[in-house]
Amino acid sequence: MGYAGYAPGANSRMADKLTPLQQALRSLPLERALDTLAIIEKLTRNTVRQPGEGKFRKINLANEKIKNAITDVPNAVDLLKEMGWAEGADADSLELPQGVRLVHETHVIGIIEAQDYYKDQAQKEQSRQVRASKEVDAETAKLREKIEADRKEKAAEGPVTKGSVPQKKGDGSVMRASDLGIGQSKGG
């Protein structure tokens, strides 16, 4: 038993090893992952809610919506196979065998966690792109150098008028009101 009754390593920041299902869920391309996972989540929820319904235990991969969201997306079919789906009677279908049952706590929750993962990755990618767009290209760097050189040149020329030059008043050791022009009568 660790400190204060906690198991040793319970508060470890080390990430847990991903299960094969989690690895498959995270193997989709970032730009298409959320759309693909939305379709897979719907198929999985239907199967979890009504496990005996035959129409939910078969996926027609030739269907246009399924083709765009699953068949044409790298690793999506492999993800379904990792969940338990198998090749169907024809080449353009997947079927969930009778002995396989999808479980909400494992499959649906896993898909939701994967969606959160992809949302986080998309946000990080957007931040990377914003940072990259803010990086200074060669032309902008040259322009900034020229502006800075112009500032230094202008500063070296000195002030434009005599009135803009600060005048030293007094001997510098003691400041008097008369040094500032206070209390002096100019007549009048």
Phi, psi and omega in degrees: 000136181273191180299134177059027176085001179277146176290147179302134178079007182295330181258022182295143178270004180287129181291142177290152178290137182285143175285164177303325178294315179297321177298317179294321179295331181264009182263004180281153176293138186305318186290342181241359188298314185295320178294317180296314181294329177296317178292315180296322178297317180297315178299318182291316179298319178300317181291322180292318182291319182230077185294337181271350183285118184297325183292336178273350182263012180223136178240123177272105183289346179276345177301136187302315181295316178294320180299314180293322186269337185235301187300318183276357181261124179304137176072358182290317179294321177298324177299313178299321178295324177295329178285344178125353179290147181229162177304137181275185180298320175257163186291339183261033179211157172237144179231148175264112181303153183301328181283350183260131179233125177279139185245134182304310185297331181265305190277308182292315179296321176299319179294318179297318178296322178294321177298318177297319178301313181291326176297317178296317179295321179295320178294319178295320179295319178297319178297319178299318181294321178296316178299318180295324180289335179276346179296144185279127175275173186298319182295317179294320179298318178297318179297317178296320178297319179295318178298317180295320177297320177297321178298314180296319179298315180296320180293326180289333179293336180093181182291156184283318182235160179294327181293341180272355178275129179294135180262134177278129180241138180079184181270359175093347183268324181228135178260126180246161177296327180290334176296332179263356179088018181267134175082011178258127180270130180262001180090162174145000000 
